[in-house]
Amino acid sequence: MMHEFALEVPVPQPLPIARHPFNPSWAIHTLGVLNSECPSCHALHWADERLSSSSKRTPKFGICCYQGKIALPVLQPPPPELEYYYTGQDPISKNFRNLIRKYNNALAFTSVGRQIDHSVNDGGGP
């Protein structure tokens, strides 16, 4: 005796929009020109980054200096040796500038010392 079984074939679900393949006919989104200057710290922004309570004519920004509430000290000049590599025109200086991102990545997790604040971390976790 032969039994018949009904196989249910799953119905494919539509892909979420973020998983759709790229289509070159889609409209390109642009933020425009990076030319809106913060009146407090003079950082450049896109016009759409301004606070919603400000206008395009007199923009105010909160992501750079919190509308002048945060002021960082002026950076000190780099040590003379490093300044030389930044500005020199010799092959070593040019090579340094070409590889500066790799140097930064290599030294990003280098520790120059530590002082543990036990009031924040009681020994558990990283």
N, C-alpha and C positions, 0 to 999 in steps of 0.2 A: 504494500500500500504506500502510496506516495503522498507526502504532506506538502502543502503549499504554504510558504511563508511570504508575507508581504514585507519587502524591504523598503524602509523609509529612507529616501534620499534627502539629505539636508538641503534646505533652500539656502543658497548663498546670500549672506547679508550684505547690504551696500557698505562700501568703504566709508569710514569717517572722512570728512573733508580734508583733514590734514594728511591723509594717506593717499589721496588721489595723485596719480602721476602728473608731473609737470606738463603744462600746456603753454607753449610760447605765445598763444593768442591772449592770455590773461592780461588784464590791465596791470601796469607797473605802478606801485605805490612809491611816491617820493616825498621826502620831508622838506624838500625845497633847499634853499641856500642857508648855510650856517652863518648867519650874519646878524642875529639879534644879540645885542650886547647887554649884559647885566649892568644896570646903572651903579651898583655898589662895588663889585669886584672886577668888572669888565670881562668876565668870562663870556665866550661865544656860545650861543644856543640856537636851536631851531625855533622859529616863531611859535610853533605849537607846544613848546615846552613851557611857555609862560604860565603863570598862575591864572586860573580861570577868572579871578577877580580883577585881572589887569587887561589892558587893551593892547592891540598890535602897535599903536602909536607910542604908548608909554608902558612897555612890558616890565613885569616884575617876575623874578625867578626865585624859587625856593630850593633848588637842588644844588646850587653852587655854594652860596654863602649865607643862605637863609635870610635873604633880603638885608644883608649887611650886619647880621647879628653874629656872624662868625668871621674872624679875621685871622689869617695865618701869618706868622712872621715871614719876612723875606728870606728866601733860601740863601744860605752861605755859599760862597764860591767853592767849587770842588778843589781838592788838593792839586798843587801844580802838576804833578805827574799825570793825574787823570785829565786835567785841563789840556795838557799837551796832546793826549790821545784823542780828545774830542775835536781839537782844532788843527792838529798837525797835518801836513800834506805828504809826509813820507809814507812808504809802503806799510810800515808797522801800524801807524795811526789809521790809515785807510782800512787795513785788515781788521783792526779793533772795531771800527764803526760798522763794518760789514757783518761782524760776528757778535755785536753787542747784545742782541737778544739771546743768543746761546750762552754768553757769559752770565747774563742775568739769570737765566733758567738754571744754570749749573750751581749758582750761589744762592738761589732763592731760599733753600731750606738750611743754609749754613747757620749754625748757632754761634753767636759772639758772646754768649754768656746767658745766665738766667738767674732769676730770683723768684722763687715759688711763693705765691700768695696762698697759704693754707686756709685762709678764711673763705676762699672761693671754691677750692677743690680739696676735699678731705682725703684724697688718695685714690678715689675710685674714678674710673674713666680715663680718657687720654690726658 
